[in-house]
């Protein structure tokens, strides 16, 4: 497994654990369709949440949030709508969140959560 893939999987696990601890229910992980992939899909207080997770070992190449631009957010929103249609929830309230996980693998990571960015 490539180091980048391992880092991404770690970030997704950390984000999932965090979301569960906040009371969200994880509905799907790494859901894929022909248009792309959703890292996590959760239900938070009745709202369907598509979560984009960005992981970095440091900020040497910028903050993880900087890797999520308007084009990426629009794609995640479209994918959330596709997920909802496929699962019979097309009328559900939806939002897009971004979670940044930063830190070396052997240390406790810093987690930052932006809610409702799209």
BAFIVEX-536579 format. One line per 8 residues: number of its first residue (from 1); their letters; for each residue x, y, z of C-alpha. Coordinates in Angstrom, 1 decimal, always signed. Example, Ala and Ser with C-alpha at 12.3 -4.5 7.8 and 13.67 -1.06 7.14 Angstrom:
<pts>
1) AS) +12.3 -4.5 +7.8  +13.7 -1.1 +7.1
</pts>
This chain:
<pts>
1) XXXXXXXX) +0.0 +0.0 +0.0  +1.3 +3.4 -0.9  +2.0 +5.8 +2.0  -0.5 +8.3 +0.6  -3.2 +5.6 +0.7  -2.4 +4.6 +4.2  -2.5 +8.3 +5.4  -5.9 +8.7 +3.7
9) XXXXXXXX) -7.3 +5.6 +5.3  -6.0 +6.7 +8.7  -7.6 +10.1 +8.2  -10.9 +8.6 +7.3  -10.9 +6.3 +10.4  -10.1 +9.3 +12.6  -12.9 +11.3 +11.0  -15.3 +8.4 +11.3
17) XXXXXXXX) -14.5 +7.9 +15.0  -14.9 +11.6 +15.6  -18.3 +11.8 +13.9  -19.6 +8.8 +15.8  -18.5 +10.4 +19.1  -20.5 +13.5 +18.1  -23.6 +11.4 +17.7  -23.6 +11.1 +13.9
25) XXXXXXXX) -24.4 +7.7 +12.4  -22.1 +6.5 +9.6  -24.2 +5.3 +6.6  -21.5 +4.6 +4.1  -17.7 +4.7 +3.6  -15.8 +5.2 +0.3  -19.0 +5.1 -1.8  -18.2 +5.2 -5.5
33) XXXXXXXX) -20.1 +5.8 -8.7  -18.9 +6.7 -12.2  -18.6 +10.4 -11.2  -16.4 +10.0 -8.1  -16.2 +8.9 -4.5  -17.6 +10.1 -1.2  -15.2 +9.5 +1.7  -18.0 +9.2 +4.3
41) XXXXXXXX) -21.8 +9.6 +4.3  -23.4 +10.2 +7.7  -26.7 +11.1 +9.3  -26.5 +14.0 +11.7  -29.7 +15.2 +13.4  -31.7 +14.0 +10.5  -29.5 +15.7 +7.9  -27.6 +13.6 +5.3
49) XXXXXXXX) -23.9 +14.7 +5.4  -21.4 +14.0 +2.7  -17.9 +14.3 +4.3  -14.8 +15.0 +2.4  -11.7 +14.0 +4.5  -8.3 +15.5 +3.8  -5.2 +14.2 +5.6  -1.7 +15.6 +5.8
57) XXXXXXXX) +1.3 +14.7 +7.9  +2.1 +18.4 +8.2  +1.2 +21.8 +6.8  +4.4 +21.9 +4.7  +2.4 +21.9 +1.5  -0.5 +23.9 +2.9  -3.4 +23.3 +5.1  -5.6 +20.3 +4.2
65) XXXXXXXX) -8.6 +22.6 +3.7  -6.7 +24.4 +0.9  -7.0 +21.2 -1.2  -10.8 +21.5 -1.3  -11.8 +24.2 -3.8  -15.2 +25.2 -5.2  -15.0 +22.6 -8.0  -14.4 +19.8 -5.4
73) XXXXXXXX) -17.2 +21.0 -3.2  -19.6 +21.1 -6.1  -18.6 +17.5 -7.1  -19.1 +16.3 -3.5  -22.6 +18.0 -3.4  -23.5 +16.2 -6.7  -22.3 +12.9 -5.4  -24.3 +13.4 -2.2
81) XXXXXXXX) -27.4 +13.9 -4.4  -26.6 +10.7 -6.3  -26.0 +8.8 -3.1  -29.4 +10.0 -1.8  -31.2 +9.0 -5.0  -29.6 +5.6 -5.0  -30.6 +5.0 -1.4  -34.2 +6.3 -1.8
89) XXXXXXXX) -33.5 +9.5 +0.2  -33.5 +12.1 -2.6  -35.7 +14.5 -0.7  -33.5 +14.4 +2.5  -31.9 +17.6 +3.8  -28.2 +17.5 +2.8  -25.0 +19.2 +3.6  -21.3 +18.9 +2.8
97) XXXXXXXX) -18.7 +18.9 +5.5  -14.9 +18.9 +5.3  -12.7 +17.3 +7.9  -9.0 +17.9 +8.0  -6.7 +15.5 +9.8  -3.1 +16.6 +10.3  -0.2 +14.9 +12.0  +2.4 +12.2 +11.7
105) XXXXXXXX) +1.0 +8.7 +11.8  +2.6 +7.8 +15.2  +1.2 +10.9 +16.9  -2.3 +12.0 +17.9  -3.7 +13.9 +15.0  -5.2 +17.4 +14.9  -8.8 +17.2 +13.6  -10.7 +20.2 +12.3
113) XXXXXX) -14.3 +20.1 +11.1  -16.0 +22.6 +8.8  -19.8 +22.1 +8.7  -22.1 +23.0 +5.8  -19.5 +24.3 +3.4  -21.7 +23.4 +0.4
</pts>
